[in-house]
Amino acid sequence: MKIFTLFFVLMFSGAAPASELSAAQIDDRILFVGKLISSSSAFQQVEASGNPDALRLKDDAVRHYDEAIAEREVGNLDAASESLARAVSVMYAAVDATKNNVATRDKEKRDFDNRAASTEALISAHKTITTEKGLEAQHRELESIVAARVAEANDLRAAGQPDEAWARINEAYELIRDGVERLRQGETLVRELKFETEEDEYLYELDRNDTHAMLIELLLKDRASSQDQSDRTQSHRAASAELRLKAESLATKGQFKDAIEMLERSTNELVKAIRGAGVYIPG
């Protein structure tokens, strides 16, 4: 494409006025513009992009080229030269349109990959929690359904159907997210029905805090993040640790109600750290 670009810059910029061009010079232009719109790297880029705007502009360039040939055949060299210039201009507009398409595809790929990574992270979280609760069968059933959705999403993406692929990966994500949330709702019900003392509730919150601290290591250990994102994660973890120390100090004094509040705040900081790293987890 660079060779063609340089050639046309030299050929159409600073060239002789159309009225001074000979029939032979017009024929040379027709030859090279024909290559530009039918076999050049620019043409291949437009065709491969699948971008509707780029393809429409390429068709417009072909139309201008056909007009140039018609004008040349009747000896109207000025009109032929003008049509060739328009064909070149429109063809490079088509190339520019593909650049926008590339940016869009890159964003779609990033969004898909991020959603897939979040889905995998939540599957790991769901497995960890269900194992602790002795609900492995529940995890296997849900994981099987989610894995099928993920496989469908990957197949659709490979087949060039990004919208359908996004719909499937989103279904997978929402299924496992809801599964984790239901586990948490179950924990809330247990807390409401079975805690006989504030100390029992404190011990439950202590365990929940430990679980979220473990989930941070599990969910974030392989995720790339910016420096700002990493700093925010560390800030939330530090705040969580400080609140937990306060909770433990209060508990040693028998102030379990206040200790429970501190632990809940500590766990919320861990949830913020996980979400801030781009992984949704119910609070």
CORTA-V564535 format. One record per backbone hydrogen bond with DSSP energy under -0.5 kcal/mol. NH is the residue of the N-H (numbers start at 1). CO is the residue of the C=O. If there is no record, write none. Layout:
nh: {NH | NH}
co: {CO | CO}
This chain:
nh: {5 | 6 | 7 | 8 | 9 | 10 | 11 | 12 | 13 | 14 | 20 | 21 | 21 | 26 | 27 | 28 | 29 | 30 | 31 | 32 | 33 | 34 | 35 | 36 | 37 | 38 | 38 | 39 | 40 | 44 | 45 | 46 | 47 | 48 | 49 | 50 | 55 | 56 | 57 | 58 | 59 | 60 | 61 | 62 | 63 | 64 | 65 | 66 | 67 | 68 | 69 | 70 | 71 | 72 | 73 | 74 | 75 | 76 | 77 | 80 | 81 | 82 | 83 | 84 | 85 | 86 | 87 | 88 | 89 | 90 | 91 | 92 | 93 | 94 | 95 | 96 | 97 | 98 | 99 | 100 | 101 | 102 | 103 | 104 | 105 | 106 | 107 | 108 | 109 | 110 | 111 | 112 | 113 | 114 | 115 | 116 | 117 | 118 | 119 | 120 | 121 | 122 | 123 | 124 | 125 | 126 | 127 | 128 | 129 | 130 | 131 | 132 | 133 | 134 | 135 | 139 | 140 | 141 | 142 | 143 | 144 | 145 | 146 | 147 | 148 | 149 | 150 | 151 | 152 | 153 | 154 | 155 | 156 | 157 | 158 | 159 | 160 | 161 | 165 | 166 | 167 | 168 | 169 | 170 | 171 | 172 | 173 | 174 | 175 | 176 | 177 | 178 | 179 | 180 | 181 | 182 | 183 | 184 | 185 | 186 | 187 | 188 | 189 | 190 | 191 | 192 | 193 | 194 | 195 | 196 | 201 | 202 | 203 | 204 | 205 | 206 | 207 | 208 | 209 | 210 | 211 | 212 | 213 | 214 | 215 | 216 | 217 | 218 | 219 | 220 | 221 | 223 | 230 | 231 | 232 | 233 | 234 | 235 | 236 | 237 | 238 | 239 | 240 | 241 | 242 | 243 | 244 | 245 | 246 | 247 | 248 | 249 | 250 | 251 | 252 | 253 | 253 | 254 | 255 | 256 | 259 | 260 | 261 | 262 | 263 | 264 | 265 | 266 | 267 | 268 | 269 | 270 | 271 | 272 | 273 | 274 | 275 | 276 | 277 | 277 | 278 | 279 | 280}
co: {1 | 2 | 3 | 4 | 5 | 6 | 7 | 8 | 9 | 12 | 17 | 17 | 18 | 22 | 23 | 24 | 25 | 26 | 27 | 28 | 29 | 30 | 31 | 32 | 33 | 34 | 35 | 35 | 35 | 40 | 41 | 42 | 43 | 44 | 45 | 46 | 51 | 52 | 53 | 54 | 55 | 56 | 57 | 58 | 59 | 60 | 61 | 62 | 63 | 64 | 65 | 66 | 67 | 68 | 69 | 70 | 72 | 71 | 75 | 76 | 77 | 78 | 79 | 80 | 81 | 82 | 83 | 84 | 85 | 86 | 87 | 88 | 89 | 90 | 91 | 92 | 93 | 94 | 95 | 96 | 97 | 98 | 99 | 100 | 101 | 102 | 103 | 104 | 105 | 106 | 107 | 108 | 109 | 110 | 111 | 112 | 113 | 114 | 115 | 116 | 117 | 118 | 119 | 120 | 121 | 122 | 123 | 124 | 125 | 126 | 127 | 128 | 129 | 131 | 130 | 135 | 136 | 137 | 138 | 139 | 140 | 141 | 142 | 143 | 144 | 145 | 146 | 147 | 148 | 149 | 150 | 151 | 152 | 153 | 154 | 155 | 157 | 156 | 161 | 162 | 163 | 164 | 165 | 166 | 167 | 168 | 169 | 170 | 171 | 172 | 173 | 174 | 175 | 176 | 177 | 178 | 179 | 180 | 181 | 182 | 183 | 184 | 185 | 186 | 187 | 188 | 189 | 190 | 191 | 194 | 197 | 198 | 199 | 200 | 201 | 202 | 203 | 204 | 205 | 206 | 207 | 208 | 209 | 210 | 211 | 212 | 213 | 214 | 215 | 216 | 217 | 220 | 226 | 227 | 228 | 229 | 230 | 231 | 232 | 233 | 234 | 235 | 236 | 237 | 238 | 239 | 240 | 241 | 242 | 243 | 244 | 245 | 246 | 247 | 248 | 249 | 250 | 251 | 250 | 254 | 255 | 256 | 257 | 258 | 259 | 260 | 261 | 262 | 263 | 264 | 265 | 266 | 267 | 268 | 269 | 270 | 271 | 272 | 273 | 274 | 275 | 274 | 278}
